Amino acid sequence: MRIMFINNHGGGFADYIDIEASTTVGKLFAEKIPGGRAEDYLIRVNRLPTSRDQILQEGDRVTITPTKIEGAVV
């Protein structure tokens, strides 16, 4: 199955990727941001906030954006 993955972490990139059918948002996050904490990111599917157990569908657009910028003063 093919989806658009937009990673705004670091330099950021967007590309189509192939994933297994029935892949959840949580599983994709764990694969793409190893060691990352989901609560430190805004994760959207088709521009809408999502839950970690949402199953991705063919053609979905997944965006992962950090909510905390490294080195930023709070």
N, C-alpha and C positions, 0 to 999 in steps of 0.2 A: 504494500500500500504506500502511496506517495503523499507527503504533506509538505507544506512550506514551513521551514523552521527559521525564525529570526532570533538571533542571539545578540542581545545588546550588552553583554558582559565583556569588559575589556574593549578591544577594538571593534567588536561587533561584526556580524555577517548575516546574510540571508541566503538560503539555498534550499532547493528541494531535497528531501531525504526520503529514503525508503525505510519503513518500519513494519513490524509484524502486525497483522490484524489483531484486534483486541488490546493493543497497547494503551495503557492509561497515561494520563498527564504525569502522574507521580513517577512512573517507570521511565518515561522519556526524560524527565528532569534529572533523575538519578544517573542516567547514562550520559547526559550532556553536561551536567554540572556536578561532577563527582566530589563528594565531601561538602557540597553546598547545602545551606539550610533554606528550605522553601520559604520560610517566613521573611527572609531577607530579599525576596524577589517578588515582583509583580508578574504573575503568569496569566496570560490571556490566550483564549482560543477564539479565533474569528473576531477579535477585538473586544471580547467580553471576558470579565473575570471568571475563573473556573475553579473547580475543586480537583484535588489530586486523583480522585477515582473516576473522573470523566474518561470515557473510552473515546479515543481519537478515531475520526472518520476520514476516508479518502478525500483529499483536497482541503483539509483543515489548514488553518494558518495559526501556528503557535508562536507566541512572542514571550521571551524571558528577559526581563529588565531588572537590574539590581535596584533596590530602594536605598541602599547605602553605598555611597561612592567611597572607595578606598582613599584615605588621606584627607577626606573632607572633615572640617571642624564642625562639630554639632553645636 
